[in-house]
Each structure stands twice: as structure tokens, then as C-alpha cells.
Amino acid sequence: MTTAEQTLADRLGLTAGQLVRETGWDEDSDDRLRAAVEEWTGDALADEDTEGAADLVLLWWREQDGDLFDGLIAARGDLAPGGFIWLLTPRPGRDGHIDPADITESATSAGLTAHPPLPLSPSWTGTRLEVRGGTAA
């Protein structure tokens, strides 16, 4: 892993052996980012049908995907205690971009704390969301 990849892995909070559930994947999702997460954790991404609580949920979300609050509540229900969500949204100027204020509002309503967004790829921004109080579902 290169130094830049390690730095990004550290920023994402990824560690070996984590169960990472992915939801909202579509053809526009960044496959390089997905592959990097699998490499960093050492395991394939779990899908929505995989049983067990996730340490981390990668939630790909676009404006046209519906009510973000509902998507966050569903993702929150998949978390293990101490787990967190990476909300992946198209970067500004891209189709499906979501205003950061809307993300913060939906996250707050869902009982989540939003951290400042990070550019994770040329097309996607990530916002780390943690359950307030540190306990999932």
C-alpha cells in the first residue's frame, strides 16, 4: 500500500478484519475506491443481504435516490456498536450532488453526527457519520 493509500485508509478509519457493508452501489460508483476498501480491510464488501452487524457502512447516495433520512436510518440499523457510516455522494458539479447542509440536516434528524466531507475520488465525496452517543441502532 502506498503512503497516500495508507493516509486515506487512516482517514477513513479502516482496519483489517472490519465487516464493511455496502449499499446503494450503482454503475457510477467508484470501483477503485471499493477495491481499495477491500484491500485495506482484507475482506470483500458485504452486501445488503449479509447477516451480522457492520463495523462500517459504505452508503452510496445520489439526490435522485430518495429521502436521505430514510437511507441513513436503514444504514444506521446495520451498524455494530461503535460502527460508523461513510456517506458517499457525488462531488459538487456532478449529477446527483447533495448539498452539505442537507446531509447535516438528515444526519442530525437520524441521530448521527456528521464530520466535514472529504474528497475521496475524482467523482465522490465522503462524509463520516457517527451515532451520537456512540451506540448504533
N, C-alpha and C positions, 0 to 999 in steps of 0.2 A: 504494500500500500504506500502510495506517495505521501509526502508530508502534507500536501494540500488535501488529499483524501482523508488523512488521519485528522487534520484540523476540522474538516467538515463532519466527520464521524463524531468527534468530540462535541462539536456544537449541536449536533442532533441528539446527543445523549445515547448513542448506540453502543452496545456492548455485546460480546459474544454470548450466544445462547438465548438471547431475548426472543420471545414469541412476538412477531410483528404481523398484525392483521392488516390487510389492505382492502379498502372499499372504495368504490367509485372509479375503478380503473376504466379507461376507455382508450381508443386508438391514439388520442392526443397526449396521453400520459407519457412521462419521460422514462423510457425503458432503461436508459443509462443510470438514472437515479435509483430505479428499482433494483437493478443488478448490483449497484454499489451497496445498497442496504443489505441485500442478501449476502454479499461478500463480507461486509463488516460484522454481521451477526452470525454468519456461518450456517444459516438455515434459509430455506425457501420461504417466501412470504406466504402467510396463511390467508385463505380467502374467507369470505363471509360465512361459509358453512363449516369451518373448522371449529371444533368444540374447544372449550377452555378459554380462560381469560387471557387477554393480550397484555403484554408489557407496554406495547406501543401500537397505536393505530395510525396507519397512513391513510388519510381521508382525502382523496382527490375530489375537488368540488369546483363546479363552474356555476356562474349565475343562473344558467338555464336548468340546473339540476334540481331546482325546487327550493323549499324552505330550509335555509341553512340551520336554523334552530333545530328542526326535526332531525336533520342529518347528524348534528352534534350530540343530541340526546341518544340516538341509536349508537353512535361510536362510543360515547361515554359508558353505555351499558356493556360494552365489550371489554372494558378495562379491568385489569387486576389492580388491587390496592397499590397505590404508588405509581400506577401507569400513567401515560400521557398520550395526547393526540398530536400528530403533525397534520395540520390542515394545509393541504397543498392547493393553491389557487393560481390561475393564470396571472402572469405579471401584468402590470399596467400597460394599456395599449393593446392587449391581446383579447381575442374573443373570449367572453366568459369571465372577465376580470370582476372581482368583487371588491368594493370599496373597503378599506381597512376599518372604517367606522362601523360598517355593517357587520364585519367579523367580530369586533369588540362587543357590539350590542348583543348579537346572537350568543356569543360565548358567555357573557355575563348572565344572560337570561337562562342559559343551560347550566349555570353553576360552575363555570370554568373561568380561569384567569388566562388572558392572552398575553403572550410576550411579544416584543416587537418583531415584525416579519423579517425574514432573511431571504435574499435571492438564492435559490438552490440550484437553478439551472437557467439556461437562456430563456426558457419559456415559463418557468414556475417559481412561485414564491411560497415559502413555508412559514406558518405561524404555529408556534408551540403553544398548546393549550393544556393546562393542568387543572385537575379538580381542586376547587377551593377547599382547603382543609386537608388535602392530600389523600382522601379516600374515594375510590371510584364507586360508581353506582350506589 
